Amino acid sequence: MAELDAVVVGAGPNGLVAAVTLAMAGRRVLVVEAADRAGGGTRSVELTLPGVVHDVCSAVHPLGLASPALRSLPLAGHGLRWVQPEVPLAHVLDGGRAALLHRSLDETAEGLGADGSAYRRLLAPLVASGLDLSDGLLAPLTVPPRHPVALARFGHRGVRSAAALARRRFRTDEGGGLFAGLAAHSILSLEEPVTAGYGLLLGMLGHLVGWPVAEGGSQRIADALVSLLRAHGGRVECGRRIASLDELPRARAVLLDLTPRQVVALAGDRLPARYRRRLARFGYGPGVHKVDWALDGPIPWAAPGAARAATVHVGGSLAEVAAAEEAVQRGGHPQRPFVLVVQPSAFDPSRAPAGVHVGWAYCHVPNGSTVDLTERIEAQVERFAPGFRDRILVRHVMGPAAMQRHDENYVGGDINGGRADLRQFVARPVPGLHPWRTPVEGLYLCSSSTPPGGGVHGMCGWHAAQEVLRGDP
Ligand SMILES: Cc1cc2nc3c(=O)[nH]c(=O)nc-3n(C[C@H](O)[C@H](O)[C@H](O)COP(=O)(O)OP(=O)(O)OC[C@H]3O[C@@H](n4cnc5c(N)ncnc54)[C@H](O)[C@@H]3O)c2cc1C
């Protein structure tokens, strides 16, 4: 390849979307990746038994399906197929009960009994705005929203704390627990501002696009992006960890799919001191403790509806979920953590040989924690699925340090590329209308440490690529 137009460091979904966007615009692109396979947080690996495919990091993709960037790319032609479970999400409760988030808003509201009309009032206007609203939420501040009224309505509610909103609106464990579980994806205390926004966005997407898994594993998302990149002349070099920008081949633009701490390590003195200090102040959030299981049957949920969902939130009532997340923010390890469970093989038989099922679960822990919460995670699942432990054939455990070894971007086990609180929602990683640019000419950031933040949607990479294209007509 002659002189390059762009080099991307890191083949996570954001790095790959940035590379694809540039390659499709006719630029010569190289992606360099430390791991031996592209994908970052979408890699799938046989962690337990031969032939059993586990998603090491991301497993469920409402943001992937809703993402304007991924929607615009012909990924189906490169092997990506989304599998929709019958029910997007179940939130299990004691006594064999569960709140189910169906694709249909009406069906969901009916199932929520006394909280049905409150749920409908909260979600119906957002669902009615359709993907224009979520597109607006994932867009840069410089783009005028297509539906300013819907966005303002979302902002008015979303900026609040999830716990306050849920306590005011919901009376039952079903309504309160369901909303708390959605909001807990923020990995913040549910008493913090903007946590309601996470709950509203993820609930709304459940109705609009579902909570699908990728057929064959999340790796297929990365594989499709790599295939598309190659079709447009781009290249990916794996097994090439970059320690300094000096190691990179000459290119007009360098895009870093890395978090601020790594950017400082790679770019060093090339960054002006003031910018470097700002990056150094960027805060990382709690980490995760993850367990993957090969099981000899499906998880035996006491609530019958839970088997119909690929994603099951395990943590009980609003008060319980809120207390668990609050404990983590205060540096503690809850006895009864809020556990996110995914059971993909129930809907995607290609994940495991006949008779074997795949279980994926994690809970939040303080950043860098070394406490092993495997027993507490399994006790929580057993509480709502008696007999679960007897189904475990093999387990694979990853605490924060193992997660960071798997992907250096998960600093201390933080899977969001930095705390996603109100301050770092606005200043991600620094305040400004063009956070994907750095003060160094030709150097850009494209990871989830830039807007719109964590999740497999590729929008950070897409925005960064637009900045490159704007500067290089
Ligand atoms: C346990 C877990 C569960 C998750 N669940 C979900 C989910 O269900 N749905 C969802 O949407 N999101 C989920 N996420 C979050 C999602 O995976 C991330 O937000 C997303 O992958 C971020 O993409 P990225 O491209 O910014 O970074 P990453 O995907 O982290 O990619 C960064 C890449 O850079 C590479 N790299 C790092 N340093 C160097 C270096 N020095 N030289 C070369 N390469 C380097 C890394 O190896 C990696 O491949 C989860 C994450 C984890 C860990």
The ligand as a MOL file (V3000), in Angstrom:
LIG
                    3D

  0  0  0     0  0            999 V3000
M  V30 BEGIN CTAB
M  V30 COUNTS 53 58 0 0 0
M  V30 BEGIN ATOM
M  V30 1 C -18.4720 -7.5500 29.9890 0
M  V30 2 C -18.9480 -6.5410 28.9870 0
M  V30 3 C -20.2630 -6.5550 28.5820 0
M  V30 4 C -20.7320 -5.6390 27.6470 0
M  V30 5 N -22.0120 -5.7540 27.1870 0
M  V30 6 C -22.4320 -4.9620 26.1820 0
M  V30 7 C -23.6600 -5.2370 25.5420 0
M  V30 8 O -24.3250 -6.2300 25.8280 0
M  V30 9 N -24.0640 -4.3900 24.5620 0
M  V30 10 C -23.3070 -3.3040 24.1690 0
M  V30 11 O -23.7290 -2.5630 23.2790 0
M  V30 12 N -22.1060 -3.0610 24.7430 0
M  V30 13 C -21.6440 -3.8690 25.7200 0
M  V30 14 N -20.4050 -3.6860 26.2570 0
M  V30 15 C -19.6410 -2.4590 25.9200 0
M  V30 16 C -18.9680 -2.5390 24.5490 0
M  V30 17 O -18.2820 -3.7540 24.4010 0
M  V30 18 C -18.0080 -1.3590 24.4150 0
M  V30 19 O -18.6850 -0.1530 24.7250 0
M  V30 20 C -17.4700 -1.2600 22.9850 0
M  V30 21 O -16.7840 -2.4320 22.6200 0
M  V30 22 C -16.5400 -0.0590 22.8770 0
M  V30 23 O -16.0170 -0.0340 21.5860 0
M  V30 24 P -14.6310 0.6930 21.2540 0
M  V30 25 O -14.3710 0.4480 19.8180 0
M  V30 26 O -14.7010 2.0800 21.7460 0
M  V30 27 O -13.5340 -0.0300 22.1570 0
M  V30 28 P -13.1330 -1.5570 22.2850 0
M  V30 29 O -14.2100 -2.4300 21.7770 0
M  V30 30 O -12.7020 -1.7570 23.6780 0
M  V30 31 O -11.8880 -1.7200 21.2990 0
M  V30 32 C -10.6230 -1.1700 21.5700 0
M  V30 33 C -9.5930 -1.9750 20.8070 0
M  V30 34 O -8.3240 -1.3480 20.9060 0
M  V30 35 C -7.3330 -2.3510 21.0810 0
M  V30 36 N -6.1620 -1.7340 21.6960 0
M  V30 37 C -6.0860 -1.2170 22.9530 0
M  V30 38 N -4.8360 -0.7230 23.1640 0
M  V30 39 C -4.1440 -0.9320 22.0150 0
M  V30 40 C -2.8110 -0.6280 21.6190 0
M  V30 41 N -1.9440 -0.0120 22.4510 0
M  V30 42 N -2.4040 -0.9870 20.3810 0
M  V30 43 C -3.2660 -1.6070 19.5250 0
M  V30 44 N -4.5500 -1.9100 19.8550 0
M  V30 45 C -4.9850 -1.5690 21.0820 0
M  V30 46 C -8.0150 -3.3550 21.9750 0
M  V30 47 O -7.3720 -4.6120 21.9320 0
M  V30 48 C -9.4140 -3.3840 21.3620 0
M  V30 49 O -9.5100 -4.3130 20.3150 0
M  V30 50 C -19.8710 -4.6300 27.1480 0
M  V30 51 C -18.5410 -4.6230 27.5320 0
M  V30 52 C -18.0640 -5.5840 28.4270 0
M  V30 53 C -16.6150 -5.6190 28.7770 0
M  V30 END ATOM
M  V30 BEGIN BOND
M  V30 1 1 1 2
M  V30 2 1 2 3
M  V30 3 2 2 52
M  V30 4 2 3 4
M  V30 5 1 4 5
M  V30 6 1 4 50
M  V30 7 2 5 6
M  V30 8 1 6 7
M  V30 9 1 6 13
M  V30 10 2 7 8
M  V30 11 1 7 9
M  V30 12 1 9 10
M  V30 13 2 10 11
M  V30 14 1 10 12
M  V30 15 2 12 13
M  V30 16 1 13 14
M  V30 17 1 14 15
M  V30 18 1 14 50
M  V30 19 1 15 16
M  V30 20 1 16 17
M  V30 21 1 16 18
M  V30 22 1 18 19
M  V30 23 1 18 20
M  V30 24 1 20 21
M  V30 25 1 20 22
M  V30 26 1 22 23
M  V30 27 1 23 24
M  V30 28 2 24 25
M  V30 29 1 24 26
M  V30 30 1 24 27
M  V30 31 1 27 28
M  V30 32 2 28 29
M  V30 33 1 28 30
M  V30 34 1 28 31
M  V30 35 1 31 32
M  V30 36 1 32 33
M  V30 37 1 33 34
M  V30 38 1 33 48
M  V30 39 1 34 35
M  V30 40 1 35 36
M  V30 41 1 35 46
M  V30 42 1 36 37
M  V30 43 1 36 45
M  V30 44 2 37 38
M  V30 45 1 38 39
M  V30 46 1 39 40
M  V30 47 2 39 45
M  V30 48 1 40 41
M  V30 49 2 40 42
M  V30 50 1 42 43
M  V30 51 2 43 44
M  V30 52 1 44 45
M  V30 53 1 46 47
M  V30 54 1 46 48
M  V30 55 1 48 49
M  V30 56 2 50 51
M  V30 57 1 51 52
M  V30 58 1 52 53
M  V30 END BOND
M  V30 END CTAB
M  END
